[in-house]
Amino acid sequence: MVLGGVTKLYTLAMILREFDRGALSPDTRAAHILPDSLLRGICSIGGKDYSNDITILQLLSHQSGITDYFAHPRQGALSLLKQVADRDRSWTLEQALELAKHYPGRFRPGFGNRVHYSDTNYQILGAILKTTTGLSLEQLLDIRIAGPLGLKRTKVFTMERSEKYYELAPITWKKDIVHSPEALASFRADGAIIADPADVLTFLRAFWSGRLFDESWVPKLWSHPRPLSSQISLGAGVMTYSLGRSKAPLVGHSGMTGAYAVVDPTRRLFAAGSLNTVGDFRRPLRYIAKTLAKIEV
């Protein structure tokens, strides 16, 4: 299945590994890792450029203020999301960032309690991983996650393995099947991983038990969630879905392809799958919350 936004959990795991080995820290500024030509203007407000202030933690937690390159159109133009739904196309990292630069920043990086969900953040994190490790995303996934966990069906989708696209469960958009291998390959660290549910469950269990990075990071990822909507909040690389005042929230991630990967931390229940329908990323979380509520442990 196409993991879409759930890919961000894997990117998070690889960033945490960089923290562990001292190559990065939550307060490291992206501008200290990547060239000025790549980031300049990525978060400009009122004529002032805040791009040099953006930290790794702000990218992970969607507090950078950077506009989402994929879902938000310029005035009078189609968003990249709607373009892809109509006709497949590819883009590079540089093109994704250039699209984001067409918009003003949503707020100053780290301002108050504000968050803006932005795929651009994870395009940047992918570039940071490549710079600090010297490895491609495919190599990192194999070395740090898929290899150690024995995940045979977890891969970064690339056009070099484009034939794999036709082995994936079809994804629909308004009842039509979406044919978008070029777009899928272009998402990279923000949404290009493919896997089967069994592999995702193995990854989730390893993630929450600290097998992929120092276990002390786990509670910090969702200790200070910031509200995105009435039920969904954003932590440091994870989403939380409220189950009511008396219950701990579900923690994990979902995506607009309908994929979800979550844990009920109170009952230690893990769930992964996909609705295989492009739409609001809240929908798969609502679905799995209702499903898990029916399970007695």
C-alpha positions as CSV (number, residue, x, y, z in Angstrom):
1,M,0.0,0.0,0.0
2,V,1.0,3.6,-0.5
3,L,1.8,5.1,3.0
4,G,1.6,8.7,1.9
5,G,1.8,10.8,5.1
6,V,2.6,7.8,7.2
7,T,6.0,8.0,5.6
8,K,6.7,10.9,8.0
9,L,7.0,8.4,10.9
10,Y,9.8,6.7,9.1
11,T,11.5,10.0,8.3
12,L,11.1,10.9,12.0
13,A,12.8,7.7,13.1
14,M,15.7,8.4,10.9
15,I,16.0,12.0,12.2
16,L,16.0,10.7,15.8
17,R,18.8,8.4,14.9
18,E,20.7,11.5,13.7
19,F,20.1,13.1,17.1
20,D,21.4,10.0,18.9
21,R,24.7,10.0,17.0
22,G,25.2,13.7,17.5
23,A,24.9,14.7,13.8
24,L,21.8,16.9,14.6
25,S,19.9,18.2,17.5
26,P,16.3,19.4,17.8
27,D,17.7,23.0,17.9
28,T,19.9,22.6,14.9
29,R,19.0,25.2,12.3
30,A,18.2,23.9,8.8
31,A,20.3,26.7,7.4
32,H,23.4,25.4,9.1
33,I,23.0,22.1,7.1
34,L,21.6,23.1,3.7
35,P,22.8,25.8,1.2
36,D,21.3,29.3,1.5
37,S,20.2,29.1,-2.2
38,L,17.9,26.2,-1.3
39,L,16.2,27.8,1.7
40,R,16.3,31.5,1.1
41,G,12.7,32.9,1.0
42,I,11.0,29.7,2.2
43,C,9.4,31.6,5.1
44,S,9.1,35.3,4.3
45,I,6.5,37.5,6.0
46,G,6.0,41.2,5.3
47,G,9.3,41.4,3.4
48,K,11.3,39.8,6.2
49,D,12.9,36.3,5.6
50,Y,12.8,34.0,8.6
51,S,14.3,31.0,6.8
52,N,17.6,31.1,8.8
53,D,15.7,30.7,12.0
54,I,14.0,27.4,11.3
55,T,15.0,24.4,13.4
56,I,14.8,20.7,13.0
57,L,12.2,20.4,15.7
58,Q,10.1,23.1,14.1
59,L,10.2,21.2,10.8
60,L,9.2,17.9,12.6
61,S,6.3,19.5,14.5
62,H,5.0,21.8,11.7
63,Q,5.9,24.9,13.6
64,S,8.2,26.3,10.8
65,G,5.5,28.5,9.3
66,I,6.4,27.2,5.8
67,T,3.5,26.8,3.4
68,D,2.6,23.4,2.1
69,Y,3.9,23.1,-1.4
70,F,1.4,20.3,-2.3
71,A,-2.1,21.2,-1.2
72,H,-2.2,25.0,-1.3
73,P,-2.7,26.8,-4.7
74,R,-1.7,30.3,-5.6
75,Q,-4.6,32.6,-6.2
76,G,-6.1,31.7,-9.5
77,A,-4.0,28.5,-9.9
78,L,-4.6,24.9,-9.3
79,S,-2.8,23.3,-6.3
80,L,-0.3,20.6,-7.2
81,L,-2.7,18.1,-5.5
82,K,-5.4,18.9,-8.0
83,Q,-3.0,18.9,-10.9
84,V,-1.8,15.4,-10.0
85,A,-5.4,14.1,-9.6
86,D,-6.0,15.3,-13.2
87,R,-2.7,14.2,-14.7
88,D,0.4,12.5,-13.3
89,R,3.6,14.7,-13.0
90,S,6.9,14.7,-11.3
91,W,8.9,17.4,-9.4
92,T,12.3,17.8,-7.8
93,L,13.1,19.0,-4.3
94,E,14.1,22.4,-5.7
95,Q,10.7,22.7,-7.6
96,A,8.8,21.7,-4.4
97,L,10.6,24.4,-2.4
98,E,10.1,27.0,-5.2
99,L,6.3,26.3,-5.1
100,A,6.3,26.9,-1.4
101,K,8.2,30.2,-1.9
102,H,5.4,31.5,-4.0
103,Y,3.4,31.9,-0.7
104,P,4.2,34.1,2.3
105,G,5.0,32.2,5.5
106,R,2.0,31.4,7.7
107,F,3.7,32.7,10.8
108,R,7.2,33.2,12.3
109,P,9.0,29.9,13.0
110,G,8.1,28.7,16.5
111,F,5.5,31.4,17.0
112,G,3.3,30.7,20.0
113,N,1.3,27.5,19.8
114,R,0.7,27.7,16.1
115,V,1.1,24.9,13.6
116,H,0.5,24.6,9.9
117,Y,0.7,21.1,8.4
118,S,3.1,21.3,5.6
119,D,4.6,18.6,3.4
120,T,7.4,21.1,2.6
121,N,8.9,20.5,6.0
122,Y,9.6,16.9,5.3
123,Q,11.0,17.6,1.8
124,I,13.5,19.7,3.7
125,L,14.1,17.0,6.3
126,G,14.8,14.5,3.6
127,A,17.4,16.9,2.1
128,I,19.0,17.3,5.6
129,L,19.2,13.5,6.0
130,K,20.9,13.1,2.7
131,T,23.5,15.9,3.6
132,T,24.3,14.6,7.1
133,T,24.5,10.9,6.1
134,G,25.7,11.0,2.5
135,L,23.1,8.4,1.8
136,S,20.0,8.3,-0.3
137,L,16.6,7.9,1.3
138,E,16.4,4.4,-0.2
139,Q,19.7,3.5,1.4
140,L,18.8,4.9,4.8
141,L,15.5,3.1,4.9
142,D,17.2,-0.2,4.1
143,I,20.1,0.3,6.5
144,R,18.3,1.8,9.5
145,I,14.8,0.4,9.3
146,A,13.9,-2.3,6.7
147,G,17.1,-4.3,7.1
148,P,17.3,-4.5,10.9
149,L,13.6,-5.3,11.2
150,G,13.5,-7.7,8.3
151,L,10.9,-5.7,6.3
152,K,10.9,-7.3,2.9
153,R,8.0,-5.3,1.5
154,T,9.0,-1.8,2.7
155,K,10.6,0.4,0.0
156,V,10.9,4.0,-1.1
157,F,9.0,4.1,-4.4
158,T,11.1,5.5,-7.2
159,M,10.7,5.5,-11.0
160,E,13.4,2.9,-11.2
161,R,10.9,0.5,-9.7
162,S,7.9,1.9,-11.4
163,E,6.6,-1.5,-12.3
164,K,5.8,-2.0,-8.6
165,Y,3.1,0.7,-8.9
166,Y,0.8,-1.7,-10.5
167,E,1.2,-4.2,-7.7
168,L,-0.2,-1.6,-5.2
169,A,-3.8,-1.4,-4.2
170,P,-5.5,1.2,-6.4
171,I,-6.2,4.6,-4.9
172,T,-9.3,6.5,-5.9
173,W,-10.1,10.2,-6.1
174,K,-13.8,11.0,-6.4
175,K,-14.5,7.5,-7.6
176,D,-11.8,7.5,-10.3
177,I,-8.6,5.5,-9.9
178,V,-5.6,7.8,-9.6
179,H,-2.6,6.9,-11.8
180,S,0.3,8.8,-10.4
181,P,3.6,6.9,-10.2
182,E,5.7,10.0,-11.1
183,A,4.0,12.0,-8.3
184,L,4.5,9.2,-5.8
185,A,8.2,9.0,-6.6
186,S,8.5,12.8,-6.1
187,F,7.1,12.8,-2.5
188,R,10.3,11.3,-1.2
189,A,10.6,11.8,2.6
190,D,7.2,13.3,2.9
191,G,5.2,10.4,1.4
192,A,6.9,8.0,-1.0
193,I,7.3,4.8,1.1
194,I,5.3,1.7,0.2
195,A,4.7,-1.3,2.4
196,D,2.2,-3.9,3.4
197,P,0.3,-3.6,6.7
198,A,2.2,-6.4,8.4
199,D,5.5,-4.6,7.7
200,V,4.0,-1.3,9.0
201,L,2.8,-3.1,12.2
202,T,6.3,-4.5,12.8
203,F,7.8,-1.0,12.3
204,L,5.3,0.6,14.7
205,R,6.1,-1.9,17.5
206,A,9.8,-1.3,16.9
207,F,9.2,2.5,16.9
208,W,7.4,2.6,20.2
209,S,9.8,0.2,21.9
210,G,12.9,2.2,21.1
211,R,14.5,-0.4,18.8
212,L,15.2,2.2,16.1
213,F,16.5,5.1,18.3
214,D,16.9,5.9,22.0
215,E,13.7,5.0,23.8
216,S,13.8,8.2,25.8
217,W,12.6,10.1,22.7
218,V,9.2,8.3,22.6
219,P,7.3,10.2,25.3
220,K,8.7,13.5,24.2
221,L,7.2,13.1,20.7
222,W,3.7,13.7,22.0
223,S,4.2,15.3,25.4
224,H,3.3,18.8,24.1
225,P,0.8,18.4,21.2
226,R,-0.5,21.5,19.5
227,P,-4.1,21.6,18.2
228,L,-4.6,21.3,14.4
229,S,-8.4,20.7,14.6
230,S,-11.0,19.8,17.2
231,Q,-9.6,16.2,17.7
232,I,-6.2,16.2,16.0
233,S,-3.1,17.7,17.5
234,L,0.5,17.7,16.2
235,G,3.5,16.6,18.3
236,A,7.1,16.3,17.2
237,G,6.6,14.2,14.1
238,V,3.4,12.5,15.2
239,M,-0.3,13.1,15.2
240,T,-2.5,12.6,18.2
241,Y,-6.3,11.8,17.9
242,S,-8.4,12.6,20.9
243,L,-10.7,9.8,22.2
244,G,-12.2,12.0,24.9
245,R,-11.1,13.6,28.1
246,S,-10.8,10.5,30.2
247,K,-8.7,8.5,27.6
248,A,-5.2,8.8,26.2
249,P,-5.2,9.8,22.5
250,L,-4.3,7.6,19.6
251,V,-0.7,8.4,18.5
252,G,0.8,7.9,15.1
253,H,0.1,9.3,11.6
254,S,-2.3,9.3,8.7
255,G,-2.2,10.6,5.2
256,M,-4.4,12.0,2.4
257,T,-4.1,8.6,0.6
258,G,-6.2,7.1,3.4
259,A,-3.2,5.3,5.1
260,Y,-3.0,5.2,8.9
261,A,-0.5,3.8,11.4
262,V,-1.4,4.4,15.1
263,V,-1.0,3.0,18.6
264,D,-3.4,3.1,21.5
265,P,-0.8,3.6,24.1
266,T,-3.0,2.7,27.1
267,R,-4.0,-0.7,25.7
268,R,-0.9,-1.2,23.6
269,L,-3.0,-1.8,20.5
270,F,-1.3,-1.2,17.1
271,A,-3.2,-0.6,13.8
272,A,-2.1,0.0,10.2
273,G,-3.9,0.0,6.9
274,S,-5.4,2.2,4.3
275,L,-8.8,3.4,3.0
276,N,-7.1,3.8,-0.4
277,T,-9.1,7.0,-1.1
278,V,-7.6,10.5,-1.5
279,G,-9.2,12.9,0.9
280,D,-9.0,14.5,4.3
281,F,-6.3,12.9,6.4
282,R,-8.7,13.1,9.4
283,R,-10.9,10.5,7.9
284,P,-8.7,7.4,8.4
285,L,-8.1,8.5,12.0
286,R,-11.8,8.7,12.6
287,Y,-12.2,5.3,11.0
288,I,-9.6,3.5,13.0
289,A,-10.6,5.2,16.3
290,K,-14.1,3.7,15.9
291,T,-12.7,0.3,15.0
292,L,-10.4,0.1,17.9
293,A,-13.1,1.2,20.3
294,K,-15.0,-2.0,19.5
295,I,-12.0,-4.2,20.6
296,E,-11.9,-5.5,24.1
297,V,-8.6,-6.3,25.6
